[in-house]
Amino acid sequence: MFAKAWLIKTLTSPDIQNPCQAKAVIQAAKALGIGKAELKTARKELGIQSFNIRGIQYWHLPNEENDA
């Protein structure tokens, strides 16, 4: 699935602030033709976690060190 691979690459890129603002990820996905449903499915399959700071939602991949 393209969306899943793209999310992994995006959220682990050293050029991207991690955790990343969800809005920026959604906009970039849309620009690539990744639809909301596909993005939601990929996010769920990867276990991407989200949190809010002052009304801004951020996404990040689960920390493998803490999940082991």
PQR file of N, CA, C, O and H, with PARSE charges and radii, in Angstrom:
ATOM      1  N   MET A   1       0.841  -1.170   0.000 -0.4000 1.5000
ATOM      2  CA  MET A   1       0.000   0.000   0.000 -0.0000 2.0000
ATOM      3  C   MET A   1       0.895   1.246   0.000  0.5500 1.7000
ATOM      4  O   MET A   1       1.754   1.410   0.867 -0.5500 1.4000
ATOM      5  N   PHE A   2       0.682   2.094  -0.964 -0.4000 1.5000
ATOM      6  CA  PHE A   2       1.501   3.293  -1.127 -0.0000 2.0000
ATOM      7  C   PHE A   2       1.403   4.211   0.086  0.5500 1.7000
ATOM      8  O   PHE A   2       2.418   4.738   0.541 -0.5500 1.4000
ATOM      9  H   PHE A   2      -0.016   1.961  -1.668  0.4000 1.0000
ATOM     10  N   ALA A   3       0.213   4.406   0.610 -0.4000 1.5000
ATOM     11  CA  ALA A   3       0.008   5.326   1.728 -0.0000 2.0000
ATOM     12  C   ALA A   3       0.797   4.881   2.957  0.5500 1.7000
ATOM     13  O   ALA A   3       1.366   5.709   3.668 -0.5500 1.4000
ATOM     14  H   ALA A   3      -0.612   3.977   0.241  0.4000 1.0000
ATOM     15  N   LYS A   4       0.828   3.599   3.197 -0.4000 1.5000
ATOM     16  CA  LYS A   4       1.525   3.063   4.361 -0.0000 2.0000
ATOM     17  C   LYS A   4       3.033   3.319   4.245  0.5500 1.7000
ATOM     18  O   LYS A   4       3.659   3.807   5.186 -0.5500 1.4000
ATOM     19  H   LYS A   4       0.366   2.927   2.619  0.4000 1.0000
ATOM     20  N   ALA A   5       3.597   2.991   3.106 -0.4000 1.5000
ATOM     21  CA  ALA A   5       5.032   3.222   2.882 -0.0000 2.0000
ATOM     22  C   ALA A   5       5.359   4.705   2.937  0.5500 1.7000
ATOM     23  O   ALA A   5       6.387   5.102   3.485 -0.5500 1.4000
ATOM     24  H   ALA A   5       3.089   2.595   2.342  0.4000 1.0000
ATOM     25  N   TRP A   6       4.484   5.517   2.371 -0.4000 1.5000
ATOM     26  CA  TRP A   6       4.707   6.960   2.373 -0.0000 2.0000
ATOM     27  C   TRP A   6       4.677   7.516   3.792  0.5500 1.7000
ATOM     28  O   TRP A   6       5.506   8.357   4.141 -0.5500 1.4000
ATOM     29  H   TRP A   6       3.649   5.195   1.926  0.4000 1.0000
ATOM     30  N   LEU A   7       3.741   7.061   4.610 -0.4000 1.5000
ATOM     31  CA  LEU A   7       3.657   7.520   5.998 -0.0000 2.0000
ATOM     32  C   LEU A   7       4.916   7.157   6.785  0.5500 1.7000
ATOM     33  O   LEU A   7       5.439   7.980   7.537 -0.5500 1.4000
ATOM     34  H   LEU A   7       3.068   6.378   4.327  0.4000 1.0000
ATOM     35  N   ILE A   8       5.394   5.950   6.615 -0.4000 1.5000
ATOM     36  CA  ILE A   8       6.616   5.536   7.304 -0.0000 2.0000
ATOM     37  C   ILE A   8       7.771   6.441   6.888  0.5500 1.7000
ATOM     38  O   ILE A   8       8.511   6.945   7.732 -0.5500 1.4000
ATOM     39  H   ILE A   8       4.969   5.282   6.005  0.4000 1.0000
ATOM     40  N   LYS A   9       7.919   6.641   5.584 -0.4000 1.5000
ATOM     41  CA  LYS A   9       9.007   7.476   5.079 -0.0000 2.0000
ATOM     42  C   LYS A   9       8.886   8.911   5.593  0.5500 1.7000
ATOM     43  O   LYS A   9       9.879   9.524   5.986 -0.5500 1.4000
ATOM     44  H   LYS A   9       7.318   6.231   4.897  0.4000 1.0000
ATOM     45  N   THR A  10       7.675   9.432   5.586 -0.4000 1.5000
ATOM     46  CA  THR A  10       7.438  10.810   6.012 -0.0000 2.0000
ATOM     47  C   THR A  10       7.718  10.989   7.495  0.5500 1.7000
ATOM     48  O   THR A  10       8.406  11.931   7.886 -0.5500 1.4000
ATOM     49  H   THR A  10       6.869   8.934   5.266  0.4000 1.0000
ATOM     50  N   LEU A  11       7.198  10.103   8.316 -0.4000 1.5000
ATOM     51  CA  LEU A  11       7.325  10.258   9.763 -0.0000 2.0000
ATOM     52  C   LEU A  11       8.690   9.863  10.309  0.5500 1.7000
ATOM     53  O   LEU A  11       8.990  10.135  11.472 -0.5500 1.4000
ATOM     54  H   LEU A  11       6.639   9.337   7.999  0.4000 1.0000
ATOM     55  N   THR A  12       9.515   9.233   9.495 -0.4000 1.5000
ATOM     56  CA  THR A  12      10.872   8.872   9.937 -0.0000 2.0000
ATOM     57  C   THR A  12      11.940   9.693   9.238  0.5500 1.7000
ATOM     58  O   THR A  12      13.127   9.517   9.512 -0.5500 1.4000
ATOM     59  H   THR A  12       9.271   9.012   8.551  0.4000 1.0000
ATOM     60  N   SER A  13      11.548  10.573   8.353 -0.4000 1.5000
ATOM     61  CA  SER A  13      12.504  11.392   7.609 -0.0000 2.0000
ATOM     62  C   SER A  13      13.255  12.338   8.551  0.5500 1.7000
ATOM     63  O   SER A  13      12.638  13.004   9.383 -0.5500 1.4000
ATOM     64  H   SER A  13      10.584  10.715   8.130  0.4000 1.0000
ATOM     65  N   PRO A  14      14.579  12.400   8.422 -0.5600 1.5000
ATOM     66  CA  PRO A  14      15.342  13.339   9.252  0.2800 2.0000
ATOM     67  C   PRO A  14      15.062  14.799   8.871  0.5500 1.7000
ATOM     68  O   PRO A  14      15.383  15.711   9.633 -0.5500 1.4000
ATOM     69  N   ASP A  15      14.474  15.014   7.712 -0.4000 1.5000
ATOM     70  CA  ASP A  15      14.157  16.365   7.253 -0.0000 2.0000
ATOM     71  C   ASP A  15      12.828  16.879   7.796  0.5500 1.7000
ATOM     72  O   ASP A  15      12.494  18.051   7.621 -0.5500 1.4000
ATOM     73  H   ASP A  15      14.214  14.272   7.093  0.4000 1.0000
ATOM     74  N   ILE A  16      12.071  16.006   8.452 -0.4000 1.5000
ATOM     75  CA  ILE A  16      10.742  16.349   8.961 -0.0000 2.0000
ATOM     76  C   ILE A  16      10.796  16.374  10.480  0.5500 1.7000
ATOM     77  O   ILE A  16      11.396  15.501  11.107 -0.5500 1.4000
ATOM     78  H   ILE A  16      12.342  15.054   8.594  0.4000 1.0000
ATOM     79  N   GLN A  17      10.166  17.378  11.060 -0.4000 1.5000
ATOM     80  CA  GLN A  17      10.069  17.442  12.519 -0.0000 2.0000
ATOM     81  C   GLN A  17       9.205  16.284  12.995  0.5500 1.7000
ATOM     82  O   GLN A  17       8.106  16.077  12.482 -0.5500 1.4000
ATOM     83  H   GLN A  17       9.678  18.087  10.551  0.4000 1.0000
ATOM     84  N   ASN A  18       9.679  15.551  13.942 -0.4000 1.5000
ATOM     85  CA  ASN A  18       8.935  14.414  14.460 -0.0000 2.0000
ATOM     86  C   ASN A  18       8.744  14.606  15.949  0.5500 1.7000
ATOM     87  O   ASN A  18       9.747  14.778  16.642 -0.5500 1.4000
ATOM     88  H   ASN A  18      10.573  15.719  14.359  0.4000 1.0000
ATOM     89  N   PRO A  19       7.558  14.591  16.490 -0.5600 1.5000
ATOM     90  CA  PRO A  19       6.312  14.302  15.809  0.2800 2.0000
ATOM     91  C   PRO A  19       5.936  15.413  14.832  0.5500 1.7000
ATOM     92  O   PRO A  19       6.379  16.555  14.955 -0.5500 1.4000
ATOM     93  N   CYS A  20       5.122  15.049  13.879 -0.4000 1.5000
ATOM     94  CA  CYS A  20       4.759  15.947  12.786 -0.0000 2.0000
ATOM     95  C   CYS A  20       3.314  16.421  12.955  0.5500 1.7000
ATOM     96  O   CYS A  20       2.452  15.670  13.411 -0.5500 1.4000
ATOM     97  H   CYS A  20       4.762  14.121  13.779  0.4000 1.0000
ATOM     98  N   GLN A  21       3.065  17.669  12.583 -0.4000 1.5000
ATOM     99  CA  GLN A  21       1.696  18.169  12.642 -0.0000 2.0000
ATOM    100  C   GLN A  21       0.825  17.353  11.687  0.5500 1.7000
ATOM    101  O   GLN A  21       1.149  17.205  10.508 -0.5500 1.4000
ATOM    102  H   GLN A  21       3.765  18.279  12.212  0.4000 1.0000
ATOM    103  N   ALA A  22      -0.266  16.835  12.201 -0.4000 1.5000
ATOM    104  CA  ALA A  22      -1.173  16.013  11.404 -0.0000 2.0000
ATOM    105  C   ALA A  22      -1.674  16.775  10.178  0.5500 1.7000
ATOM    106  O   ALA A  22      -1.800  16.198   9.098 -0.5500 1.4000
ATOM    107  H   ALA A  22      -0.529  16.956  13.158  0.4000 1.0000
ATOM    108  N   LYS A  23      -1.956  18.048  10.337 -0.4000 1.5000
ATOM    109  CA  LYS A  23      -2.464  18.855   9.227 -0.0000 2.0000
ATOM    110  C   LYS A  23      -1.478  18.862   8.063  0.5500 1.7000
ATOM    111  O   LYS A  23      -1.889  18.765   6.907 -0.5500 1.4000
ATOM    112  H   LYS A  23      -1.853  18.516  11.215  0.4000 1.0000
ATOM    113  N   ALA A  24      -0.187  18.977   8.354 -0.4000 1.5000
ATOM    114  CA  ALA A  24       0.833  18.982   7.302 -0.0000 2.0000
ATOM    115  C   ALA A  24       0.900  17.631   6.602  0.5500 1.7000
ATOM    116  O   ALA A  24       1.053  17.569   5.382 -0.5500 1.4000
ATOM    117  H   ALA A  24       0.147  19.056   9.294  0.4000 1.0000
ATOM    118  N   VAL A  25       0.787  16.553   7.367 -0.4000 1.5000
ATOM    119  CA  VAL A  25       0.824  15.206   6.788 -0.0000 2.0000
ATOM    120  C   VAL A  25      -0.390  15.001   5.886  0.5500 1.7000
ATOM    121  O   VAL A  25      -0.265  14.478   4.779 -0.5500 1.4000
ATOM    122  H   VAL A  25       0.663  16.603   8.358  0.4000 1.0000
ATOM    123  N   ILE A  26      -1.552  15.411   6.359 -0.4000 1.5000
ATOM    124  CA  ILE A  26      -2.788  15.241   5.585 -0.0000 2.0000
ATOM    125  C   ILE A  26      -2.723  16.043   4.286  0.5500 1.7000
ATOM    126  O   ILE A  26      -3.116  15.545   3.230 -0.5500 1.4000
ATOM    127  H   ILE A  26      -1.653  15.835   7.259  0.4000 1.0000
ATOM    128  N   GLN A  27      -2.234  17.271   4.357 -0.4000 1.5000
ATOM    129  CA  GLN A  27      -2.113  18.113   3.157 -0.0000 2.0000
ATOM    130  C   GLN A  27      -1.128  17.511   2.155  0.5500 1.7000
ATOM    131  O   GLN A  27      -1.394  17.503   0.953 -0.5500 1.4000
ATOM    132  H   GLN A  27      -1.915  17.676   5.214  0.4000 1.0000
ATOM    133  N   ALA A  28       0.005  17.010   2.642 -0.4000 1.5000
ATOM    134  CA  ALA A  28       0.999  16.407   1.754 -0.0000 2.0000
ATOM    135  C   ALA A  28       0.442  15.143   1.110  0.5500 1.7000
ATOM    136  O   ALA A  28       0.668  14.895  -0.074 -0.5500 1.4000
ATOM    137  H   ALA A  28       0.221  17.017   3.618  0.4000 1.0000
ATOM    138  N   ALA A  29      -0.286  14.345   1.887 -0.4000 1.5000
ATOM    139  CA  ALA A  29      -0.895  13.127   1.349 -0.0000 2.0000
ATOM    140  C   ALA A  29      -1.900  13.477   0.257  0.5500 1.7000
ATOM    141  O   ALA A  29      -1.934  12.841  -0.796 -0.5500 1.4000
ATOM    142  H   ALA A  29      -0.470  14.546   2.849  0.4000 1.0000
ATOM    143  N   LYS A  30      -2.708  14.483   0.517 -0.4000 1.5000
ATOM    144  CA  LYS A  30      -3.711  14.911  -0.465 -0.0000 2.0000
ATOM    145  C   LYS A  30      -3.039  15.354  -1.767  0.5500 1.7000
ATOM    146  O   LYS A  30      -3.526  15.049  -2.856 -0.5500 1.4000
ATOM    147  H   LYS A  30      -2.680  14.999   1.372  0.4000 1.0000
ATOM    148  N   ALA A  31      -1.919  16.075  -1.650 -0.4000 1.5000
ATOM    149  CA  ALA A  31      -1.194  16.536  -2.831 -0.0000 2.0000
ATOM    150  C   ALA A  31      -0.655  15.371  -3.661  0.5500 1.7000
ATOM    151  O   ALA A  31      -0.462  15.504  -4.870 -0.5500 1.4000
ATOM    152  H   ALA A  31      -1.523  16.323  -0.765  0.4000 1.0000
ATOM    153  N   LEU A  32      -0.414  14.239  -3.016 -0.4000 1.5000
ATOM    154  CA  LEU A  32       0.071  13.047  -3.712 -0.0000 2.0000
ATOM    155  C   LEU A  32      -1.058  12.153  -4.212  0.5500 1.7000
ATOM    156  O   LEU A  32      -0.813  11.130  -4.851 -0.5500 1.4000
ATOM    157  H   LEU A  32      -0.570  14.132  -2.035  0.4000 1.0000
ATOM    158  N   GLY A  33      -2.286  12.541  -3.919 -0.4000 1.5000
ATOM    159  CA  GLY A  33      -3.430  11.751  -4.362 -0.0000 2.0000
ATOM    160  C   GLY A  33      -3.842  10.666  -3.392  0.5500 1.7000
ATOM    161  O   GLY A  33      -4.591   9.760  -3.756 -0.5500 1.4000
ATOM    162  H   GLY A  33      -2.485  13.372  -3.399  0.4000 1.0000
ATOM    163  N   ILE A  34      -3.362  10.744  -2.155 -0.4000 1.5000
ATOM    164  CA  ILE A  34      -3.752   9.770  -1.132 -0.0000 2.0000
ATOM    165  C   ILE A  34      -5.029  10.288  -0.474  0.5500 1.7000
ATOM    166  O   ILE A  34      -5.040  11.369   0.115 -0.5500 1.4000
ATOM    167  H   ILE A  34      -2.753  11.480  -1.859  0.4000 1.0000
ATOM    168  N   GLY A  35      -6.080   9.525  -0.577 -0.4000 1.5000
ATOM    169  CA  GLY A  35      -7.369   9.929  -0.039 -0.0000 2.0000
ATOM    170  C   GLY A  35      -7.464   9.745   1.466  0.5500 1.7000
ATOM    171  O   GLY A  35      -6.637   9.072   2.082 -0.5500 1.4000
ATOM    172  H   GLY A  35      -6.072   8.647  -1.056  0.4000 1.0000
ATOM    173  N   LYS A  36      -8.493  10.361   2.048 -0.4000 1.5000
ATOM    174  CA  LYS A  36      -8.687  10.300   3.501 -0.0000 2.0000
ATOM    175  C   LYS A  36      -8.830   8.863   4.003  0.5500 1.7000
ATOM    176  O   LYS A  36      -8.230   8.488   5.009 -0.5500 1.4000
ATOM    177  H   LYS A  36      -9.164  10.908   1.548  0.4000 1.0000
ATOM    178  N   ALA A  37      -9.622   8.070   3.299 -0.4000 1.5000
ATOM    179  CA  ALA A  37      -9.862   6.688   3.737 -0.0000 2.0000
ATOM    180  C   ALA A  37      -8.571   5.871   3.686  0.5500 1.7000
ATOM    181  O   ALA A  37      -8.285   5.102   4.604 -0.5500 1.4000
ATOM    182  H   ALA A  37     -10.110   8.374   2.481  0.4000 1.0000
ATOM    183  N   GLU A  38      -7.796   6.035   2.623 -0.4000 1.5000
ATOM    184  CA  GLU A  38      -6.535   5.298   2.483 -0.0000 2.0000
ATOM    185  C   GLU A  38      -5.548   5.726   3.578  0.5500 1.7000
ATOM    186  O   GLU A  38      -4.863   4.888   4.164 -0.5500 1.4000
ATOM    187  H   GLU A  38      -8.028   6.660   1.877  0.4000 1.0000
ATOM    188  N   LEU A  39      -5.484   7.017   3.843 -0.4000 1.5000
ATOM    189  CA  LEU A  39      -4.592   7.538   4.876 -0.0000 2.0000
ATOM    190  C   LEU A  39      -5.017   7.027   6.256  0.5500 1.7000
ATOM    191  O   LEU A  39      -4.172   6.646   7.066 -0.5500 1.4000
ATOM    192  H   LEU A  39      -6.041   7.698   3.367  0.4000 1.0000
ATOM    193  N   LYS A  40      -6.311   7.021   6.516 -0.4000 1.5000
ATOM    194  CA  LYS A  40      -6.828   6.540   7.795 -0.0000 2.0000
ATOM    195  C   LYS A  40      -6.502   5.060   8.001  0.5500 1.7000
ATOM    196  O   LYS A  40      -6.112   4.650   9.094 -0.5500 1.4000
ATOM    197  H   LYS A  40      -6.997   7.330   5.857  0.4000 1.0000
ATOM    198  N   THR A  41      -6.664   4.266   6.943 -0.4000 1.5000
ATOM    199  CA  THR A  41      -6.357   2.841   7.023 -0.0000 2.0000
ATOM    200  C   THR A  41      -4.875   2.623   7.298  0.5500 1.7000
ATOM    201  O   THR A  41      -4.509   1.814   8.151 -0.5500 1.4000
ATOM    202  H   THR A  41      -6.981   4.599   6.055  0.4000 1.0000
ATOM    203  N   ALA A  42      -4.025   3.345   6.576 -0.4000 1.5000
ATOM    204  CA  ALA A  42      -2.573   3.212   6.754 -0.0000 2.0000
ATOM    205  C   ALA A  42      -2.179   3.622   8.171  0.5500 1.7000
ATOM    206  O   ALA A  42      -1.362   2.962   8.813 -0.5500 1.4000
ATOM    207  H   ALA A  42      -4.323   4.002   5.883  0.4000 1.0000
ATOM    208  N   ARG A  43      -2.760   4.700   8.644 -0.4000 1.5000
ATOM    209  CA  ARG A  43      -2.464   5.190   9.991 -0.0000 2.0000
ATOM    210  C   ARG A  43      -2.833   4.140  11.038  0.5500 1.7000
ATOM    211  O   ARG A  43      -2.078   3.902  11.980 -0.5500 1.4000
ATOM    212  H   ARG A  43      -3.424   5.236   8.122  0.4000 1.0000
ATOM    213  N   LYS A  44      -3.982   3.525  10.869 -0.4000 1.5000
ATOM    214  CA  LYS A  44      -4.438   2.505  11.812 -0.0000 2.0000
ATOM    215  C   LYS A  44      -3.524   1.279  11.777  0.5500 1.7000
ATOM    216  O   LYS A  44      -3.139   0.757  12.824 -0.5500 1.4000
ATOM    217  H   LYS A  44      -4.595   3.719  10.104  0.4000 1.0000
ATOM    218  N   GLU A  45      -3.179   0.823  10.571 -0.4000 1.5000
ATOM    219  CA  GLU A  45      -2.325  -0.361  10.431 -0.0000 2.0000
ATOM    220  C   GLU A  45      -0.938  -0.147  11.028  0.5500 1.7000
ATOM    221  O   GLU A  45      -0.340  -1.082  11.560 -0.5500 1.4000
ATOM    222  H   GLU A  45      -3.491   1.248   9.721  0.4000 1.0000
ATOM    223  N   LEU A  46      -0.424   1.077  10.942 -0.4000 1.5000
ATOM    224  CA  LEU A  46       0.903   1.385  11.472 -0.0000 2.0000
ATOM    225  C   LEU A  46       0.887   1.713  12.961  0.5500 1.7000
ATOM    226  O   LEU A  46       1.940   1.794  13.593 -0.5500 1.4000
ATOM    227  H   LEU A  46      -0.910   1.837  10.510  0.4000 1.0000
ATOM    228  N   GLY A  47      -0.291   1.898  13.512 -0.4000 1.5000
ATOM    229  CA  GLY A  47      -0.390   2.234  14.923 -0.0000 2.0000
ATOM    230  C   GLY A  47       0.098   3.643  15.237  0.5500 1.7000
ATOM    231  O   GLY A  47       0.592   3.917  16.330 -0.5500 1.4000
ATOM    232  H   GLY A  47      -1.147   1.832  12.999  0.4000 1.0000
ATOM    233  N   ILE A  48      -0.049   4.531  14.255 -0.4000 1.5000
ATOM    234  CA  ILE A  48       0.395   5.907  14.447 -0.0000 2.0000
ATOM    235  C   ILE A  48      -0.387   6.528  15.592  0.5500 1.7000
ATOM    236  O   ILE A  48      -1.615   6.458  15.644 -0.5500 1.4000
ATOM    237  H   ILE A  48      -0.450   4.309  13.366  0.4000 1.0000
ATOM    238  N   GLN A  49       0.349   7.131  16.498 -0.4000 1.5000
ATOM    239  CA  GLN A  49      -0.245   7.736  17.672 -0.0000 2.0000
ATOM    240  C   GLN A  49      -0.408   9.232  17.448  0.5500 1.7000
ATOM    241  O   GLN A  49       0.345   9.843  16.689 -0.5500 1.4000
ATOM    242  H   GLN A  49       1.346   7.188  16.455  0.4000 1.0000
ATOM    243  N   SER A  50      -1.385   9.807  18.108 -0.4000 1.5000
ATOM    244  CA  SER A  50      -1.612  11.240  17.980 -0.0000 2.0000
ATOM    245  C   SER A  50      -1.801  11.859  19.353  0.5500 1.7000
ATOM    246  O   SER A  50      -2.203  11.198  20.311 -0.5500 1.4000
ATOM    247  H   SER A  50      -1.997   9.311  18.724  0.4000 1.0000
ATOM    248  N   PHE A  51      -1.502  13.136  19.417 -0.4000 1.5000
ATOM    249  CA  PHE A  51      -1.733  13.892  20.634 -0.0000 2.0000
ATOM    250  C   PHE A  51      -1.923  15.352  20.256  0.5500 1.7000
ATOM    251  O   PHE A  51      -1.551  15.764  19.157 -0.5500 1.4000
ATOM    252  H   PHE A  51      -1.176  13.673  18.639  0.4000 1.0000
ATOM    253  N   ASN A  52      -2.490  16.124  21.145 -0.4000 1.5000
ATOM    254  CA  ASN A  52      -2.762  17.543  20.901 -0.0000 2.0000
ATOM    255  C   ASN A  52      -1.973  18.405  21.863  0.5500 1.7000
ATOM    256  O   ASN A  52      -1.853  18.098  23.049 -0.5500 1.4000
ATOM    257  H   ASN A  52      -2.793  15.790  22.038  0.4000 1.0000
ATOM    258  N   ILE A  53      -1.441  19.487  21.332 -0.4000 1.5000
ATOM    259  CA  ILE A  53      -0.804  20.517  22.138 -0.0000 2.0000
ATOM    260  C   ILE A  53      -1.394  21.844  21.689  0.5500 1.7000
ATOM    261  O   ILE A  53      -1.231  22.256  20.541 -0.5500 1.4000
ATOM    262  H   ILE A  53      -1.539  19.737  20.369  0.4000 1.0000
ATOM    263  N   ARG A  54      -2.071  22.497  22.596 -0.4000 1.5000
ATOM    264  CA  ARG A  54      -2.702  23.794  22.321 -0.0000 2.0000
ATOM    265  C   ARG A  54      -3.576  23.754  21.062  0.5500 1.7000
ATOM    266  O   ARG A  54      -3.558  24.683  20.255 -0.5500 1.4000
ATOM    267  H   ARG A  54      -2.204  22.162  23.529  0.4000 1.0000
ATOM    268  N   GLY A  55      -4.326  22.686  20.909 -0.4000 1.5000
ATOM    269  CA  GLY A  55      -5.259  22.573  19.795 -0.0000 2.0000
ATOM    270  C   GLY A  55      -4.656  22.112  18.483  0.5500 1.7000
ATOM    271  O   GLY A  55      -5.356  22.040  17.473 -0.5500 1.4000
ATOM    272  H   GLY A  55      -4.341  21.931  21.565  0.4000 1.0000
ATOM    273  N   ILE A  56      -3.365  21.799  18.481 -0.4000 1.5000
ATOM    274  CA  ILE A  56      -2.710  21.311  17.259 -0.0000 2.0000
ATOM    275  C   ILE A  56      -2.454  19.821  17.432  0.5500 1.7000
ATOM    276  O   ILE A  56      -1.849  19.387  18.413 -0.5500 1.4000
ATOM    277  H   ILE A  56      -2.796  21.858  19.301  0.4000 1.0000
ATOM    278  N   GLN A  57      -2.926  19.047  16.458 -0.4000 1.5000
ATOM    279  CA  GLN A  57      -2.753  17.601  16.523 -0.0000 2.0000
ATOM    280  C   GLN A  57      -1.424  17.206  15.887  0.5500 1.7000
ATOM    281  O   GLN A  57      -1.057  17.706  14.823 -0.5500 1.4000
ATOM    282  H   GLN A  57      -3.417  19.400  15.661  0.4000 1.0000
ATOM    283  N   TYR A  58      -0.711  16.303  16.553 -0.4000 1.5000
ATOM    284  CA  TYR A  58       0.560  15.787  16.063 -0.0000 2.0000
ATOM    285  C   TYR A  58       0.460  14.276  15.908  0.5500 1.7000
ATOM    286  O   TYR A  58      -0.252  13.616  16.665 -0.5500 1.4000
ATOM    287  H   TYR A  58      -1.009  15.897  17.417  0.4000 1.0000
ATOM    288  N   TRP A  59       1.174  13.727  14.926 -0.4000 1.5000
ATOM    289  CA  TRP A  59       1.243  12.284  14.705 -0.0000 2.0000
ATOM    290  C   TRP A  59       2.677  11.824  14.854  0.5500 1.7000
ATOM    291  O   TRP A  59       3.616  12.553  14.535 -0.5500 1.4000
ATOM    292  H   TRP A  59       1.752  14.263  14.311  0.4000 1.0000
ATOM    293  N   HIS A  60       2.837  10.591  15.348 -0.4000 1.5000
ATOM    294  CA  HIS A  60       4.159   9.968  15.375 -0.0000 2.0000
ATOM    295  C   HIS A  60       4.003   8.455  15.374  0.5500 1.7000
ATOM    296  O   HIS A  60       2.985   7.915  15.806 -0.5500 1.4000
ATOM    297  H   HIS A  60       2.074   9.999  15.607  0.4000 1.0000
ATOM    298  N   LEU A  61       5.026   7.791  14.882 -0.4000 1.5000
ATOM    299  CA  LEU A  61       5.039   6.335  14.911 -0.0000 2.0000
ATOM    300  C   LEU A  61       5.286   5.894  16.348  0.5500 1.7000
ATOM    301  O   LEU A  61       5.950   6.605  17.104 -0.5500 1.4000
ATOM    302  H   LEU A  61       5.854   8.230  14.530  0.4000 1.0000
ATOM    303  N   PRO A  62       4.767   4.741  16.735 -0.5600 1.5000
ATOM    304  CA  PRO A  62       5.021   4.252  18.088  0.2800 2.0000
ATOM    305  C   PRO A  62       6.524   4.076  18.303  0.5500 1.7000
ATOM    306  O   PRO A  62       7.260   3.711  17.386 -0.5500 1.4000
ATOM    307  N   ASN A  63       6.953   4.336  19.507 -0.4000 1.5000
ATOM    308  CA  ASN A  63       8.362   4.175  19.849 -0.0000 2.0000
ATOM    309  C   ASN A  63       8.654   2.690  20.048  0.5500 1.7000
ATOM    310  O   ASN A  63       8.191   2.076  21.009 -0.5500 1.4000
ATOM    311  H   ASN A  63       6.355   4.633  20.252  0.4000 1.0000
ATOM    312  N   GLU A  64       9.426   2.127  19.126 -0.4000 1.5000
ATOM    313  CA  GLU A  64       9.701   0.687  19.179 -0.0000 2.0000
ATOM    314  C   GLU A  64      10.455   0.292  20.438  0.5500 1.7000
ATOM    315  O   GLU A  64      10.263  -0.815  20.942 -0.5500 1.4000
ATOM    316  H   GLU A  64       9.802   2.626  18.345  0.4000 1.0000
ATOM    317  N   GLU A  65      11.305   1.164  20.958 -0.4000 1.5000
ATOM    318  CA  GLU A  65      12.061   0.851  22.160 -0.0000 2.0000
ATOM    319  C   GLU A  65      11.129   0.673  23.352  0.5500 1.7000
ATOM    320  O   GLU A  65      11.354  -0.201  24.189 -0.5500 1.4000
ATOM    321  H   GLU A  65      11.461   2.063  20.549  0.4000 1.0000
ATOM    322  N   ASN A  66      10.082   1.497  23.435 -0.4000 1.5000
ATOM    323  CA  ASN A  66       9.149   1.418  24.559 -0.0000 2.0000
ATOM    324  C   ASN A  66       8.114   0.319  24.366  0.5500 1.7000
ATOM    325  O   ASN A  66       7.530  -0.157  25.340 -0.5500 1.4000
ATOM    326  H   ASN A  66       9.899   2.207  22.755  0.4000 1.0000
ATOM    327  N   ASP A  67       7.879  -0.090  23.117 -0.4000 1.5000
ATOM    328  CA  ASP A  67       6.863  -1.099  22.833 -0.0000 2.0000
ATOM    329  C   ASP A  67       7.395  -2.521  22.972  0.5500 1.7000
ATOM    330  O   ASP A  67       6.613  -3.471  22.989 -0.5500 1.4000
ATOM    331  H   ASP A  67       8.354   0.297  22.326  0.4000 1.0000
ATOM    332  N   ALA A  68       8.705  -2.679  23.071 -0.4000 1.5000
ATOM    333  CA  ALA A  68       9.312  -4.024  23.124 -0.0000 2.0000
ATOM    334  C   ALA A  68       9.114  -4.662  24.474  0.5500 1.7000
ATOM    335  O   ALA A  68       9.558  -5.788  24.695 -0.5500 1.4000
ATOM    336  H   ALA A  68       9.340  -1.907  23.057  0.4000 1.0000
TER
END
